[in-house]
Amino acid sequence: MVRNYTDEPVDLQALDRIIEAGVRAPSAGFSQGQRFVVITDSETRARVAQAAGEHEYLEKGFDAWISRAPVHIIICADKKAYLDRYSEQDKSGTDDWTVPYWWIDAGASFMAILYAAVDEGLAAGFLGAHTTEGLRSMLGIPQDILVAGIVTLGHGAPDLRSGSLARGRTARDEVIHWDSW
Ligand SMILES: Cc1cc2nc3c(=O)[nH]c(=O)nc-3n(C[C@H](O)[C@H](O)[C@H](O)COP(=O)(O)O)c2cc1C
């Protein structure tokens, strides 16, 4: 995650390829329920930054990484696309949604977008949906569309590293279990 960007704009063809990576991420039953709001307008980005609490990052010593990012991609999910798809005949009725696939697929798109950004020589960050209160009305996102979070995208600049990184990386043998847990 990069939390600072230069003011160089993102090439629109590169942006299109990055969005395409998000669109083409896998989806359960090919429901294709991922939705995206792409913002380049600087005034709107400033409003998104305000809604996402950029001042709290500034207070902690971070740069104005949200408003400064030349592109925001709001990752959303259309839950109804999954409910509709899984009521089709080849899905034999219903799923109990123990695992809500719309969140998995939003995450797959999010990760595909991050990888595509790096492939384009760009940098990206992410803000979870807990910070996105107020975005819905601001951007006209319908009530039944779920918001997963915001990707910030741009040419990376030196940033303050997240305090979370001080936790260090969890040991591999705690994370990976070969043959059995
Ligand atoms: C689901 C999710 C939510 C996140 N929410 C935030 C957030 O609200 N603000 C933020 O600065 N970083 C957020 N992050 C970024 C993490 O803090 C970051 O991935 C972690 O510090 C590790 O850094 P790295 O991904 O650069 O290795 C989020 C990451 C994920 C996967």
The ligand as an SDF file (V2000), in Angstrom:
LIG
                    3D

 31 33  0  0  0  0  0  0  0  0999 V2000
   -9.5670   -5.0700    3.6330 C   0  0  0  0  0  0  0  0  0  0  0  0
   -8.5000   -4.0350    3.8440 C   0  0  0  0  0  0  0  0  0  0  0  0
   -8.8330   -2.8300    4.4360 C   0  0  0  0  0  0  0  0  0  0  0  0
   -7.8570   -1.8420    4.6150 C   0  0  0  0  0  0  0  0  0  0  0  0
   -8.2220   -0.6360    5.1140 N   0  0  0  0  0  0  0  0  0  0  0  0
   -7.2850    0.3410    5.1970 C   0  0  0  0  0  0  0  0  0  0  0  0
   -7.6550    1.6500    5.6100 C   0  0  0  0  0  0  0  0  0  0  0  0
   -8.8310    1.9400    5.8880 O   0  0  0  0  0  0  0  0  0  0  0  0
   -6.6880    2.5860    5.6740 N   0  0  0  0  0  0  0  0  0  0  0  0
   -5.3960    2.3180    5.3490 C   0  0  0  0  0  0  0  0  0  0  0  0
   -4.5650    3.2240    5.4070 O   0  0  0  0  0  0  0  0  0  0  0  0
   -5.0020    1.0860    4.9510 N   0  0  0  0  0  0  0  0  0  0  0  0
   -5.9170    0.1060    4.8560 C   0  0  0  0  0  0  0  0  0  0  0  0
   -5.5520   -1.1400    4.4130 N   0  0  0  0  0  0  0  0  0  0  0  0
   -4.1420   -1.4040    4.0660 C   0  0  0  0  0  0  0  0  0  0  0  0
   -3.4310   -2.2280    5.1120 C   0  0  0  0  0  0  0  0  0  0  0  0
   -3.2010   -1.4360    6.2580 O   0  0  0  0  0  0  0  0  0  0  0  0
   -2.1130   -2.7310    4.5080 C   0  0  0  0  0  0  0  0  0  0  0  0
   -2.4070   -3.7160    3.5610 O   0  0  0  0  0  0  0  0  0  0  0  0
   -1.1780   -3.2650    5.5580 C   0  0  0  0  0  0  0  0  0  0  0  0
   -0.6950   -2.1880    6.3050 O   0  0  0  0  0  0  0  0  0  0  0  0
    0.0090   -3.9840    4.9570 C   0  0  0  0  0  0  0  0  0  0  0  0
    0.6840   -3.1510    4.0650 O   0  0  0  0  0  0  0  0  0  0  0  0
    1.0780   -3.6860    2.6050 P   0  0  0  0  0  0  0  0  0  0  0  0
   -0.1870   -4.1340    1.9690 O   0  0  0  0  0  0  0  0  0  0  0  0
    1.6880   -2.5100    1.9420 O   0  0  0  0  0  0  0  0  0  0  0  0
    2.0470   -4.8230    2.8330 O   0  0  0  0  0  0  0  0  0  0  0  0
   -6.5070   -2.1170    4.2330 C   0  0  0  0  0  0  0  0  0  0  0  0
   -6.1850   -3.3400    3.6460 C   0  0  0  0  0  0  0  0  0  0  0  0
   -7.1700   -4.2860    3.4320 C   0  0  0  0  0  0  0  0  0  0  0  0
   -6.7740   -5.5820    2.7660 C   0  0  0  0  0  0  0  0  0  0  0  0
  1  2  1  0
  2  3  1  0
  2 30  2  0
  3  4  2  0
  4  5  1  0
  4 28  1  0
  5  6  2  0
  6  7  1  0
  6 13  1  0
  7  8  2  0
  7  9  1  0
  9 10  1  0
 10 11  2  0
 10 12  1  0
 12 13  2  0
 13 14  1  0
 14 15  1  0
 14 28  1  0
 15 16  1  0
 16 17  1  0
 16 18  1  0
 18 19  1  0
 18 20  1  0
 20 21  1  0
 20 22  1  0
 22 23  1  0
 23 24  1  0
 24 25  2  0
 24 26  1  0
 24 27  1  0
 28 29  2  0
 29 30  1  0
 30 31  1  0
M  END
$$$$
